[in-house]
Amino acid sequence: MRTDELDYALPPEAIATRPASPRDAARLLVDLGDGVEHRTVAELPELVGAGDVVVVNDTRVRPARLRFRRPSGGAAEVLLLDVAEQGDGWWDALVRPSAKLPPGSTVTVGPGLEVELGDDLGDGRRLVRLLHDEDLDAVLARLGDLPLPPYLGDLQLEDPERYQTVFARRTGSAAAPTAGLHLTPEVLAGIEASGAALARVELRVGLGTFRPITVDRVADHEMHAERYDVPEATWEAVRRAERVVAVGTTSVRALESVAARGELSGRTDLFIRPGFRWQVVDVLMTNFHLPRSSLLAMVEGFIGPRWRELYALALQEGYRFLSFGDAMWLTRRGRDGES
């Protein structure tokens, strides 16, 4: 598949720059195969019932954007992605401007936190070591910013918790699992009242999720590994389910990684695209994604080229796109492993 087959025209005015208020007021485009329904996320409990397992990613976003001034006075930043394999305080990070921060140099982010710049890892990534005197989470909470998507510029949220899901637990992600941002305690209670079961997974969102496809052929795109953990109770519930509903593409990757790798936790570079042999997920609730993205490749792998009709309709009907935008409800094309 050519990457330009994942392209579409996204008008700037269609990009949501603020989250819906309340969360579950976000619109939900329900694909019926031969038509659509226009609903809201508040109505999600009406779409599920007994035999369904609804799976959410309960990762919490780290305030991982560290902004500082270089010795020259120029602005710079480090975006922490994940703890590096060698440990000892080293992280895999995106650094900007990388060329002006040579290996071996150290910069001060603020009181109690310095960053040592390490080797170039390619793709704009660097090794960095955090030098701090107190608990790291406390330091990052004081000096770091939530890493909102770059297309939002320097947007500051009045309530930073709006870039966290209401069920977020363990801190570890460099971006939010955005489909889950729409869910409220009332929606979650409604899902269980309908007879469906709720289950959790963790996929620590990093470069593998949000890195754009820059090669001409989709199959040549390199997925960076992300950490995932699927509790044994979740996997057992999924195996017994009549229908598995994944909230967000990161929940999909966690579940399908277990099926593909045979391990409930680890690191996954699974790239789901057209031709993928599905083993777990039957229904996907997901936001509207950027053109030429690996997330859109997953959607095509899930429902085929019909996504183009749905996206065109969504734009025509004024749906809001990307991280703070509205959502879709998609049923997988084919069952029993067919793609």
TABEL-V357881 format. One record per residue. N is the residue number from 1. RES is the residue in three letters. D_LAST is the distance of its C-alpha to the last C-alpha in Angstrom with 1 decimal. Layout:
# TABEL-V357881
N:RES:D_LAST  N:RES:D_LAST
This chain:
# TABEL-V357881
1:MET:14.7  2:ARG:18.1  3:THR:19.0  4:ASP:20.9  5:GLU:17.8  6:LEU:17.4  7:ASP:21.0  8:TYR:22.6  9:ALA:26.2  10:LEU:26.9  11:PRO:30.5  12:PRO:32.4  13:GLU:33.6  14:ALA:30.0  15:ILE:29.8  16:ALA:31.0  17:THR:33.9  18:ARG:34.8  19:PRO:32.9  20:ALA:33.0  21:SER:36.0  22:PRO:35.6  23:ARG:32.2  24:ASP:30.7  25:ALA:32.0  26:ALA:29.0  27:ARG:27.2  28:LEU:23.7  29:LEU:21.7  30:VAL:19.8  31:ASP:17.0  32:LEU:17.4  33:GLY:15.1  34:ASP:18.3  35:GLY:20.4  36:VAL:21.1  37:GLU:23.7  38:HIS:25.8  39:ARG:26.7  40:THR:27.9  41:VAL:26.8  42:ALA:29.9  43:GLU:28.2  44:LEU:25.2  45:PRO:26.8  46:GLU:26.6  47:LEU:22.8  48:VAL:22.7  49:GLY:24.6  50:ALA:25.3  51:GLY:22.4  52:ASP:20.7  53:VAL:20.8  54:VAL:20.9  55:VAL:20.7  56:VAL:22.6  57:ASN:23.5  58:ASP:27.3  59:THR:28.2  60:ARG:31.3  61:VAL:32.0  62:ARG:34.8  63:PRO:37.5  64:ALA:36.6  65:ARG:38.0  66:LEU:41.4  67:ARG:43.6  68:PHE:46.9  69:ARG:49.4  70:ARG:49.9  71:PRO:53.5  72:SER:53.9  73:GLY:53.1  74:GLY:49.7  75:ALA:46.8  76:ALA:44.1  77:GLU:41.3  78:VAL:39.2  79:LEU:35.8  80:LEU:35.2  81:LEU:31.6  82:ASP:32.1  83:VAL:34.8  84:ALA:35.2  85:GLU:34.9  86:GLN:38.7  87:GLY:39.7  88:ASP:43.3  89:GLY:42.5  90:TRP:40.2  91:TRP:37.1  92:ASP:34.3  93:ALA:34.9  94:LEU:34.7  95:VAL:38.2  96:ARG:39.7  97:PRO:41.7  98:SER:41.0  99:ALA:43.4  100:LYS:46.3  101:LEU:45.8  102:PRO:46.7  103:PRO:45.9  104:GLY:48.6  105:SER:49.5  106:THR:49.6  107:VAL:49.3  108:THR:50.3  109:VAL:47.9  110:GLY:50.4  111:PRO:52.8  112:GLY:51.5  113:LEU:48.5  114:GLU:48.6  115:VAL:45.7  116:GLU:46.2  117:LEU:44.2  118:GLY:42.7  119:ASP:40.8  120:ASP:38.3  121:LEU:34.8  122:GLY:33.3  123:ASP:31.1  124:GLY:34.0  125:ARG:33.9  126:ARG:37.1  127:LEU:38.4  128:VAL:40.8  129:ARG:43.0  130:LEU:44.1  131:LEU:47.7  132:HIS:48.7  133:ASP:51.5  134:GLU:49.8  135:ASP:46.6  136:LEU:43.8  137:ASP:42.0  138:ALA:45.3  139:VAL:45.9  140:LEU:42.5  141:ALA:43.0  142:ARG:46.3  143:LEU:45.5  144:GLY:41.8  145:ASP:39.8  146:LEU:36.3  147:PRO:34.0  148:LEU:33.0  149:PRO:30.7  150:PRO:32.8  151:TYR:32.3  152:LEU:34.4  153:GLY:37.3  154:ASP:40.0  155:LEU:39.0  156:GLN:40.6  157:LEU:39.4  158:GLU:42.3  159:ASP:40.5  160:PRO:38.4  161:GLU:36.8  162:ARG:34.8  163:TYR:32.6  164:GLN:32.1  165:THR:30.2  166:VAL:32.5  167:PHE:31.1  168:ALA:31.3  169:ARG:32.9  170:ARG:33.2  171:THR:33.8  172:GLY:31.7  173:SER:29.5  174:ALA:30.3  175:ALA:28.4  176:ALA:27.4  177:PRO:24.1  178:THR:24.7  179:ALA:22.6  180:GLY:24.8  181:LEU:27.9  182:HIS:27.8  183:LEU:28.3  184:THR:31.8  185:PRO:33.6  186:GLU:33.9  187:VAL:30.2  188:LEU:29.5  189:ALA:32.3  190:GLY:30.9  191:ILE:27.5  192:GLU:29.4  193:ALA:31.8  194:SER:29.0  195:GLY:28.3  196:ALA:25.2  197:ALA:25.6  198:LEU:25.5  199:ALA:24.5  200:ARG:24.8  201:VAL:23.4  202:GLU:24.8  203:LEU:23.3  204:ARG:26.1  205:VAL:25.0  206:GLY:26.2  207:LEU:25.7  208:GLY:22.1  209:THR:21.1  210:PHE:23.5  211:ARG:24.2  212:PRO:23.3  213:ILE:21.6  214:THR:24.7  215:VAL:23.5  216:ASP:22.7  217:ARG:19.4  218:VAL:16.7  219:ALA:16.2  220:ASP:19.9  221:HIS:19.9  222:GLU:21.4  223:MET:20.4  224:HIS:23.5  225:ALA:23.4  226:GLU:24.0  227:ARG:25.4  228:TYR:23.7  229:ASP:25.0  230:VAL:23.4  231:PRO:26.3  232:GLU:26.4  233:ALA:26.9  234:THR:23.8  235:TRP:21.7  236:GLU:23.5  237:ALA:23.0  238:VAL:19.2  239:ARG:19.2  240:ARG:21.3  241:ALA:19.6  242:GLU:18.3  243:ARG:16.2  244:VAL:15.8  245:VAL:16.5  246:ALA:16.5  247:VAL:19.3  248:GLY:18.5  249:THR:16.2  250:THR:18.7  251:SER:18.2  252:VAL:14.5  253:ARG:15.5  254:ALA:18.2  255:LEU:16.2  256:GLU:13.3  257:SER:16.2  258:VAL:18.0  259:ALA:15.3  260:ALA:14.9  261:ARG:18.7  262:GLY:20.3  263:GLU:22.7  264:LEU:23.4  265:SER:24.9  266:GLY:25.4  267:ARG:24.2  268:THR:20.6  269:ASP:19.6  270:LEU:15.8  271:PHE:14.2  272:ILE:10.8  273:ARG:9.7  274:PRO:7.5  275:GLY:6.0  276:PHE:6.2  277:ARG:5.8  278:TRP:6.4  279:GLN:9.7  280:VAL:11.8  281:VAL:11.3  282:ASP:11.0  283:VAL:13.0  284:LEU:14.0  285:MET:17.5  286:THR:18.1  287:ASN:20.7  288:PHE:20.6  289:HIS:20.3  290:LEU:22.3  291:PRO:21.4  292:ARG:20.2  293:SER:19.2  294:SER:16.7  295:LEU:16.1  296:LEU:15.1  297:ALA:12.8  298:MET:11.0  299:VAL:11.2  300:GLU:9.7  301:GLY:6.7  302:PHE:6.7  303:ILE:8.1  304:GLY:8.3  305:PRO:12.0  306:ARG:13.3  307:TRP:14.4  308:ARG:17.3  309:GLU:18.7  310:LEU:18.6  311:TYR:20.2  312:ALA:22.8  313:LEU:23.6  314:ALA:24.0  315:LEU:26.4  316:GLN:28.2  317:GLU:28.7  318:GLY:29.9  319:TYR:27.3  320:ARG:28.0  321:PHE:25.7  322:LEU:25.0  323:SER:26.4  324:PHE:28.9  325:GLY:27.2  326:ASP:25.4  327:ALA:22.0  328:MET:19.0  329:TRP:17.3  330:LEU:13.6  331:THR:11.6  332:ARG:7.9  333:ARG:6.3  334:GLY:5.9  335:ARG:7.6  336:ASP:8.9  337:GLY:6.4  338:GLU:3.8  339:SER:0.0
